[in-house]
């Protein structure tokens, strides 16, 4: 039973680590794109931004101003998943060492009894 649990966790923690890394990479790429949108948005003076028509490029950039608000949360989600993967990997190591300790103690007990 222990072997099944260890094998299943060994398969899963790699997937979790990859998923967390992908989420962090997506957040990084989105934040790079948001930096360009911010540069365009703030290159125009405030009066022009407020007087812009609904189809103009300035208004399109206003909708992009929402992106920086959710990127940090998305990034921390990825980091949390990666920390979960590390926890799973450490659990696998601990369980394996405990199993090896029991095996070694049994071997020592058998050798000293003989």
DSSP file (Angstrom, degrees, kcal/mol; ACC not computed):
  #  RESIDUE AA STRUCTURE BP1 BP2  ACC     N-H-->O    O-->H-N    N-H-->O    O-->H-N    TCO  KAPPA ALPHA  PHI   PSI    X-CA   Y-CA   Z-CA
    1    1 A X     >        0   0    0      0, 0.0     4,-2.1     0, 0.0     5,-0.2   0.000 360.0 360.0 360.0 -41.0    0.0    0.0    0.0
    2    2 A X  H  >  +     0   0    0      1,-0.2     4,-2.6     2,-0.2     5,-0.2   0.899 360.0  53.6 -62.7 -40.4    2.8    2.4    0.8
    3    3 A X  H  > S+     0   0    0      1,-0.2     4,-2.6     2,-0.2    -1,-0.2   0.889 107.3  51.2 -62.6 -39.2    4.5    1.7   -2.5
    4    4 A X  H  > S+     0   0    0      2,-0.2     4,-2.5     1,-0.2    -1,-0.2   0.925 111.4  47.6 -63.0 -44.5    1.2    2.6   -4.3
    5    5 A X  H  X S+     0   0    0     -4,-2.1     4,-2.3     2,-0.2    -2,-0.2   0.922 113.3  47.5 -64.3 -43.8    1.0    5.9   -2.5
    6    6 A X  H  X S+     0   0    0     -4,-2.6     4,-2.4     1,-0.2    -1,-0.2   0.919 112.7  49.0 -64.3 -43.3    4.6    6.7   -3.1
    7    7 A X  H  X S+     0   0    0     -4,-2.6     4,-1.6    -5,-0.2    -1,-0.2   0.905 112.0  48.2 -63.9 -41.2    4.3    5.9   -6.8
    8    8 A X  H  X S+     0   0    0     -4,-2.5     4,-1.9     1,-0.2    -1,-0.2   0.892 113.4  47.4 -67.9 -37.4    1.2    7.9   -7.3
    9    9 A X  H  X S+     0   0    0     -4,-2.3     4,-2.7     2,-0.2     5,-0.2   0.872 107.5  56.5 -70.5 -35.4    2.7   10.9   -5.5
   10   10 A X  H  X S+     0   0    0     -4,-2.4     4,-0.7     1,-0.2    -1,-0.2   0.880 110.7  44.8 -62.1 -36.8    5.9   10.6   -7.5
   11   11 A X  H  X S+     0   0    0     -4,-1.6     4,-0.9    -5,-0.2    -1,-0.2   0.882 116.3  46.3 -72.3 -38.1    3.8   10.9  -10.7
   12   12 A X  H  X S+     0   0    0     -4,-1.9     4,-2.5     1,-0.2     5,-0.2   0.871 101.5  60.3 -77.0 -37.5    1.7   13.8   -9.4
   13   13 A X  H  X S+     0   0    0     -4,-2.7     4,-2.3     1,-0.2    -1,-0.2   0.839 103.1  53.0 -67.1 -29.8    4.2   16.1   -8.0
   14   14 A X  H  X S+     0   0    0     -4,-0.7     4,-2.3    -5,-0.2    -1,-0.2   0.905 109.9  48.8 -66.5 -40.3    6.0   16.5  -11.3
   15   15 A X  H  X S+     0   0    0     -4,-0.9     4,-2.6     2,-0.2    -2,-0.2   0.914 111.8  48.8 -64.5 -43.1    2.7   17.5  -12.9
   16   16 A X  H  X S+     0   0    0     -4,-2.5     4,-2.6     2,-0.2    -2,-0.2   0.906 110.9  50.2 -63.9 -41.4    2.0   20.0  -10.1
   17   17 A X  H  X S+     0   0    0     -4,-2.3     4,-2.1    -5,-0.2    -1,-0.2   0.915 112.6  46.8 -63.6 -42.1    5.4   21.5  -10.4
   18   18 A X  H  X S+     0   0    0     -4,-2.3     4,-2.3     2,-0.2    -2,-0.2   0.908 111.8  51.1 -66.2 -41.4    5.0   21.9  -14.2
   19   19 A X  H  X S+     0   0    0     -4,-2.6     4,-2.3     1,-0.2    -2,-0.2   0.924 110.9  48.2 -62.1 -44.6    1.5   23.4  -13.8
   20   20 A X  H  X S+     0   0    0     -4,-2.6     4,-2.2     1,-0.2    -1,-0.2   0.896 111.3  50.5 -62.4 -40.2    2.8   25.9  -11.3
   21   21 A X  H  X S+     0   0    0     -4,-2.1     4,-2.3     2,-0.2    -1,-0.2   0.889 109.9  50.3 -65.5 -39.3    5.7   26.9  -13.5
   22   22 A X  H  X S+     0   0    0     -4,-2.3     4,-2.5     2,-0.2    -2,-0.2   0.910 110.1  50.3 -64.9 -42.1    3.3   27.3  -16.5
   23   23 A X  H  X S+     0   0    0     -4,-2.3     4,-2.3     2,-0.2    -2,-0.2   0.915 111.5  47.7 -63.7 -42.7    1.0   29.6  -14.4
   24   24 A X  H  X S+     0   0    0     -4,-2.2     4,-2.2     2,-0.2    -1,-0.2   0.901 111.9  50.6 -64.5 -40.2    3.9   31.7  -13.3
   25   25 A X  H  X S+     0   0    0     -4,-2.3     4,-2.5     2,-0.2    -2,-0.2   0.906 110.1  49.5 -64.4 -41.6    5.2   32.0  -16.9
   26   26 A X  H  X S+     0   0    0     -4,-2.5     4,-2.6     2,-0.2     5,-0.2   0.923 110.5  50.4 -62.9 -43.5    1.8   33.0  -18.2
   27   27 A X  H  X S+     0   0    0     -4,-2.3     4,-2.2     1,-0.2    -1,-0.2   0.894 110.6  50.3 -61.5 -38.9    1.6   35.7  -15.4
   28   28 A X  H  X S+     0   0    0     -4,-2.2     4,-1.8     2,-0.2    -2,-0.2   0.929 112.0  46.6 -64.7 -45.3    5.0   37.0  -16.4
   29   29 A X  H  X S+     0   0    0     -4,-2.5     4,-2.0     1,-0.2    -2,-0.2   0.894 112.5  49.7 -65.5 -39.5    4.1   37.2  -20.1
   30   30 A X  H  X S+     0   0    0     -4,-2.6     4,-2.4     1,-0.2    -1,-0.2   0.893 109.2  52.2 -65.9 -38.7    0.8   38.9  -19.3
   31   31 A X  H  X S+     0   0    0     -4,-2.2     4,-1.6    -5,-0.2    -1,-0.2   0.855 107.4  52.6 -68.0 -32.2    2.6   41.4  -17.1
   32   32 A X  H  X S+     0   0    0     -4,-1.8     4,-1.3     2,-0.2    -1,-0.2   0.915 111.0  46.8 -64.9 -41.9    5.0   42.2  -19.9
   33   33 A X  H  X S+     0   0    0     -4,-2.0     4,-1.8     1,-0.2    -2,-0.2   0.877 109.9  54.0 -66.5 -37.4    2.1   42.8  -22.3
   34   34 A X  H  X S+     0   0    0     -4,-2.4     4,-2.5     1,-0.2    -1,-0.2   0.827 101.3  59.7 -67.0 -30.6    0.4   45.0  -19.6
   35   35 A X  H  X S+     0   0    0     -4,-1.6     4,-2.0     2,-0.2    -1,-0.2   0.903 105.7  47.8 -64.3 -40.2    3.6   47.1  -19.3
   36   36 A X  H  X S+     0   0    0     -4,-1.3     4,-2.1     2,-0.2    -2,-0.2   0.910 111.5  50.4 -64.8 -41.7    3.3   48.0  -23.0
   37   37 A X  H  X S+     0   0    0     -4,-1.8     4,-2.7     1,-0.2    -2,-0.2   0.893 109.6  51.0 -63.9 -39.0   -0.4   48.9  -22.6
   38   38 A X  H  X S+     0   0    0     -4,-2.5     4,-2.8     2,-0.2    -1,-0.2   0.893 107.5  53.3 -64.6 -39.3    0.5   51.1  -19.6
   39   39 A X  H  X S+     0   0    0     -4,-2.0     4,-0.6     2,-0.2    -2,-0.2   0.919 113.4  42.6 -62.8 -43.0    3.1   52.9  -21.6
   40   40 A X  H >X S+     0   0    0     -4,-2.1     3,-0.6     2,-0.2     4,-0.6   0.925 115.3  50.3 -67.3 -44.2    0.6   53.7  -24.4
   41   41 A X  H >< S+     0   0    0     -4,-2.7     3,-0.8     1,-0.2    -2,-0.2   0.917 115.0  41.2 -62.5 -45.1   -2.1   54.6  -21.9
   42   42 A X  H 3< S+     0   0    0     -4,-2.8    -1,-0.2     1,-0.2    -2,-0.2   0.493  98.4  75.1 -86.9  -1.6    0.0   57.0  -19.8
   43   43 A X  H << S+     0   0    0     -4,-0.6     2,-0.4    -3,-0.6    -1,-0.2   0.705  88.0  72.7 -77.2 -18.5    1.7   58.5  -22.9
   44   44 A X  S << S-     0   0    0     -3,-0.8     5,-0.0    -4,-0.6     0, 0.0  -0.760  94.4-110.5 -95.1 140.9   -1.6   60.4  -23.5
   45   45 A X     >  -     0   0    0     -2,-0.4     4,-2.0     1,-0.1     3,-0.3  -0.245  28.7-108.4 -69.9 162.9   -2.5   63.3  -21.2
   46   46 A X  H  > S+     0   0    0      1,-0.2     4,-2.4     2,-0.2     5,-0.2   0.857 115.5  55.1 -62.9 -39.8   -5.5   62.9  -18.8
   47   47 A X  H  > S+     0   0    0      1,-0.2     4,-1.6     2,-0.2    -1,-0.2   0.901 109.4  47.8 -62.6 -40.2   -7.8   65.3  -20.6
   48   48 A X  H  4 S+     0   0    0     -3,-0.3     4,-0.5     2,-0.2    -1,-0.2   0.893 110.7  51.8 -67.2 -39.7   -7.4   63.3  -23.9
   49   49 A X  H >< S+     0   0    0     -4,-2.0     3,-0.7     1,-0.2    -2,-0.2   0.907 112.2  45.4 -63.1 -41.3   -8.0   60.0  -22.1
   50   50 A X  H 3< S+     0   0    0     -4,-2.4    -1,-0.2     1,-0.2    -2,-0.2   0.787 115.0  47.0 -74.8 -26.3  -11.2   61.3  -20.5
   51   51 A X  T 3< S+     0   0    0     -4,-1.6    -1,-0.2    -5,-0.2    -2,-0.2   0.370  85.2 126.0 -94.4   5.1  -12.5   62.8  -23.7
   52   52 A X    <   -     0   0    0     -3,-0.7    -3,-0.1    -4,-0.5     2,-0.0  -0.305  61.8-116.4 -68.6 145.8  -11.7   59.7  -25.9
   53   53 A X    >   -     0   0    0      1,-0.1     3,-1.2     2,-0.0     6,-0.3  -0.290  30.8-103.6 -74.0 166.1  -14.5   58.2  -28.0
   54   54 A X  T 3  S+     0   0    0      1,-0.2    -1,-0.1     5,-0.1    -2,-0.1   0.729 117.6  46.4 -68.6 -21.7  -15.7   54.6  -27.3
   55   55 A X  T 3  S+     0   0    0      4,-0.1    -1,-0.2     5,-0.0    -3,-0.0   0.398  87.8 113.7 -99.7   4.0  -13.8   53.1  -30.3
   56   56 A X  S <> S-     0   0    0     -3,-1.2     4,-1.7     1,-0.1     3,-0.2  -0.244  77.1-114.9 -78.4 164.7  -10.5   54.8  -29.8
   57   57 A X  H  > S+     0   0    0      1,-0.2     4,-1.7     2,-0.2     5,-0.1   0.788 114.0  60.6 -66.0 -28.9   -7.2   53.1  -28.9
   58   58 A X  H  > S+     0   0    0      2,-0.2     4,-1.1     1,-0.2    -1,-0.2   0.909 105.3  46.7 -67.2 -41.4   -7.1   55.0  -25.6
   59   59 A X  H  > S+     0   0    0     -6,-0.3     4,-1.3     1,-0.2     3,-0.3   0.880 109.1  55.3 -68.7 -37.1  -10.4   53.4  -24.5
   60   60 A X  H  X S+     0   0    0     -4,-1.7     4,-0.7     1,-0.2    -1,-0.2   0.872 107.3  50.6 -61.6 -35.5   -9.1   50.0  -25.6
   61   61 A X  H  < S+     0   0    0     -4,-1.7     4,-0.5     1,-0.2    -1,-0.2   0.756  99.9  64.6 -73.9 -23.7   -6.1   50.5  -23.4
   62   62 A X  H >< S+     0   0    0     -4,-1.1     3,-1.3    -3,-0.3     4,-0.2   0.901  99.2  53.1 -64.4 -39.5   -8.3   51.4  -20.5
   63   63 A X  H >< S+     0   0    0     -4,-1.3     3,-1.1     1,-0.3     4,-0.3   0.810 103.2  58.4 -65.6 -27.1   -9.7   47.9  -20.5
   64   64 A X  G >< S+     0   0    0     -4,-0.7     3,-0.9     1,-0.2     4,-0.5   0.620  86.1  78.6 -75.4 -11.8   -6.2   46.6  -20.3
   65   65 A X  G <  S+     0   0    0     -3,-1.3     4,-0.2    -4,-0.5    -1,-0.2   0.653  82.7  65.9 -71.1 -13.2   -5.7   48.5  -17.1
   66   66 A X  G X> S+     0   0    0     -3,-1.1     3,-1.5    -4,-0.2     4,-0.8   0.797  84.4  75.7 -74.5 -28.7   -7.6   45.7  -15.3
   67   67 A X  H X> S+     0   0    0     -3,-0.9     4,-1.6     1,-0.3     3,-1.1   0.883  86.0  57.3 -55.5 -47.7   -4.8   43.2  -16.1
   68   68 A X  H 3> S+     0   0    0     -4,-0.5     4,-0.6     1,-0.2    -1,-0.3   0.722 100.4  61.7 -61.3 -16.8   -2.3   44.4  -13.5
   69   69 A X  H <4 S+     0   0    0     -3,-1.5     4,-0.3    -4,-0.2    -1,-0.2   0.821 112.4  32.3 -79.1 -30.1   -4.9   43.8  -10.7
   70   70 A X  H <X S+     0   0    0     -3,-1.1     4,-2.1    -4,-0.8    -2,-0.2   0.610  99.5  80.4-102.1 -12.5   -5.3   40.1  -11.2
   71   71 A X  H  X S+     0   0    0     -4,-1.6     4,-2.6     1,-0.2     5,-0.2   0.918  91.6  51.0 -62.3 -44.3   -1.8   39.2  -12.4
   72   72 A X  H  X S+     0   0    0     -4,-0.6     4,-2.5     1,-0.2    -1,-0.2   0.912 111.2  48.6 -61.1 -39.5   -0.3   39.1   -8.8
   73   73 A X  H  > S+     0   0    0     -4,-0.3     4,-1.8     1,-0.2    -1,-0.2   0.915 112.2  48.7 -63.7 -41.5   -3.1   36.8   -7.6
   74   74 A X  H  X S+     0   0    0     -4,-2.1     4,-1.8     2,-0.2    -2,-0.2   0.890 111.1  50.7 -64.1 -40.2   -2.5   34.5  -10.6
   75   75 A X  H  X S+     0   0    0     -4,-2.6     4,-2.2     1,-0.2    -2,-0.2   0.907 109.7  49.3 -65.4 -42.5    1.2   34.5  -10.0
   76   76 A X  H  X S+     0   0    0     -4,-2.5     4,-2.3     2,-0.2    -1,-0.2   0.809 106.0  57.7 -69.7 -28.1    0.8   33.5   -6.3
   77   77 A X  H  X S+     0   0    0     -4,-1.8     4,-2.2     2,-0.2    -1,-0.2   0.937 108.2  47.0 -62.0 -46.0   -1.6   30.8   -7.4
   78   78 A X  H  X S+     0   0    0     -4,-1.8     4,-2.2     1,-0.2    -2,-0.2   0.905 112.2  49.2 -62.0 -42.1    1.2   29.3   -9.5
   79   79 A X  H  X S+     0   0    0     -4,-2.2     4,-2.3     1,-0.2    -1,-0.2   0.878 109.6  52.7 -65.6 -36.7    3.7   29.7   -6.7
   80   80 A X  H  X S+     0   0    0     -4,-2.3     4,-2.1     2,-0.2    -2,-0.2   0.899 108.9  49.2 -64.4 -40.6    1.2   28.0   -4.3
   81   81 A X  H  X S+     0   0    0     -4,-2.2     4,-2.0     2,-0.2    -2,-0.2   0.908 110.7  50.6 -65.0 -41.0    0.8   25.0   -6.6
   82   82 A X  H  X S+     0   0    0     -4,-2.2     4,-2.0     1,-0.2    -2,-0.2   0.895 109.4  50.4 -64.4 -38.8    4.6   24.8   -6.9
   83   83 A X  H  X S+     0   0    0     -4,-2.3     4,-2.3     1,-0.2    -1,-0.2   0.864 108.0  54.0 -66.6 -34.5    5.0   24.8   -3.1
   84   84 A X  H  X S+     0   0    0     -4,-2.1     4,-2.3     2,-0.2    -2,-0.2   0.890 107.3  50.8 -63.0 -39.0    2.3   22.0   -3.0
   85   85 A X  H  X S+     0   0    0     -4,-2.0     4,-2.4     2,-0.2    -2,-0.2   0.893 109.2  50.5 -65.8 -39.3    4.4   20.0   -5.4
   86   86 A X  H  X S+     0   0    0     -4,-2.0     4,-2.6     2,-0.2    -2,-0.2   0.910 109.6  51.3 -64.2 -41.1    7.5   20.5   -3.2
   87   87 A X  H  X S+     0   0    0     -4,-2.3     4,-2.2     1,-0.2    -2,-0.2   0.911 109.8  49.7 -61.3 -42.7    5.5   19.4   -0.2
   88   88 A X  H  X S+     0   0    0     -4,-2.3     4,-2.1     2,-0.2    -2,-0.2   0.916 111.0  49.4 -62.5 -42.5    4.4   16.3   -2.0
   89   89 A X  H  X S+     0   0    0     -4,-2.4     4,-2.1     1,-0.2    -2,-0.2   0.912 111.1  48.9 -64.4 -42.0    8.0   15.5   -3.0
   90   90 A X  H  X S+     0   0    0     -4,-2.6     4,-2.6     1,-0.2    -1,-0.2   0.870 108.8  53.9 -66.0 -35.3    9.2   15.9    0.5
   91   91 A X  H  X S+     0   0    0     -4,-2.2     4,-2.8     2,-0.2     5,-0.2   0.908 107.4  51.1 -62.8 -41.6    6.4   13.6    1.8
   92   92 A X  H  X S+     0   0    0     -4,-2.1     4,-2.3     2,-0.2    -2,-0.2   0.922 111.1  48.0 -61.2 -43.7    7.6   11.0   -0.7
   93   93 A X  H  X S+     0   0    0     -4,-2.1     4,-2.4     2,-0.2    -2,-0.2   0.928 112.9  47.9 -63.3 -45.0   11.1   11.3    0.6
   94   94 A X  H  X S+     0   0    0     -4,-2.6     4,-2.4     1,-0.2    -2,-0.2   0.929 112.6  48.0 -62.8 -46.4   10.0   11.1    4.2
   95   95 A X  H  X S+     0   0    0     -4,-2.8     4,-2.3     1,-0.2    -1,-0.2   0.894 111.9  50.4 -62.9 -39.7    7.8    8.1    3.6
   96   96 A X  H  X S+     0   0    0     -4,-2.3     4,-2.4    -5,-0.2    -1,-0.2   0.923 111.1  48.0 -64.7 -43.9   10.6    6.3    1.7
   97   97 A X  H  X S+     0   0    0     -4,-2.4     4,-2.3     2,-0.2    -2,-0.2   0.887 111.1  51.0 -64.8 -38.6   13.1    6.9    4.5
   98   98 A X  H  X S+     0   0    0     -4,-2.4     4,-2.1     2,-0.2    -1,-0.2   0.912 110.9  48.8 -64.0 -41.2   10.6    5.7    7.1
   99   99 A X  H  X S+     0   0    0     -4,-2.3     4,-2.1     1,-0.2    -2,-0.2   0.908 111.8  48.8 -64.7 -41.8   10.0    2.6    5.2
  100  100 A X  H  X S+     0   0    0     -4,-2.4     4,-2.6     1,-0.2    -1,-0.2   0.866 108.5  54.3 -66.3 -35.6   13.8    2.0    4.8
  101  101 A X  H  X S+     0   0    0     -4,-2.3     4,-2.8     2,-0.2     5,-0.2   0.928 108.4  48.6 -63.9 -44.5   14.3    2.6    8.5
  102  102 A X  H  X S+     0   0    0     -4,-2.1     4,-2.3     1,-0.2    -2,-0.2   0.912 112.5  48.8 -61.1 -42.6   11.7   -0.1    9.3
  103  103 A X  H  X S+     0   0    0     -4,-2.1     4,-2.1     1,-0.2    -2,-0.2   0.923 112.9  47.2 -63.3 -44.0   13.4   -2.5    6.9
  104  104 A X  H  X S+     0   0    0     -4,-2.6     4,-2.7     2,-0.2    -2,-0.2   0.901 111.0  50.9 -65.7 -41.9   16.8   -1.8    8.4
  105  105 A X  H  X S+     0   0    0     -4,-2.8     4,-2.8     1,-0.2    -1,-0.2   0.904 110.6  49.8 -62.3 -41.2   15.6   -2.2   12.0
  106  106 A X  H  X S+     0   0    0     -4,-2.3     4,-2.2    -5,-0.2    -1,-0.2   0.903 111.5  48.8 -63.7 -40.1   14.0   -5.6   11.1
  107  107 A X  H  X S+     0   0    0     -4,-2.1     4,-2.1     2,-0.2    -2,-0.2   0.915 113.0  46.7 -65.1 -42.9   17.3   -6.7    9.4
  108  108 A X  H  X S+     0   0    0     -4,-2.7     4,-2.5     2,-0.2     5,-0.2   0.912 112.0  51.0 -65.8 -42.1   19.3   -5.6   12.4
  109  109 A X  H  X S+     0   0    0     -4,-2.8     4,-1.7     1,-0.2    -1,-0.2   0.902 111.3  48.1 -62.0 -40.7   16.9   -7.3   14.8
  110  110 A X  H  X S+     0   0    0     -4,-2.2     4,-1.1     1,-0.2    -1,-0.2   0.874 112.6  48.8 -67.5 -37.2   17.1  -10.5   12.8
  111  111 A X  H  < S+     0   0    0     -4,-2.1    -2,-0.2     1,-0.2    -1,-0.2   0.880 112.8  46.3 -70.6 -38.0   20.9  -10.4   12.7
  112  112 A X  H  < S+     0   0    0     -4,-2.5    -1,-0.2     1,-0.2    -2,-0.2   0.809 110.3  54.1 -75.6 -28.3   21.3   -9.8   16.4
  113  113 A X  H  <        0   0    0     -4,-1.7    -1,-0.2    -5,-0.2    -2,-0.2   0.780 360.0 360.0 -74.2 -26.4   18.7  -12.6   17.3
  114  114 A X     <        0   0    0     -4,-1.1    -1,-0.2    -5,-0.1    -2,-0.2   0.481 360.0 360.0 -81.6 360.0   20.7  -15.2   15.3
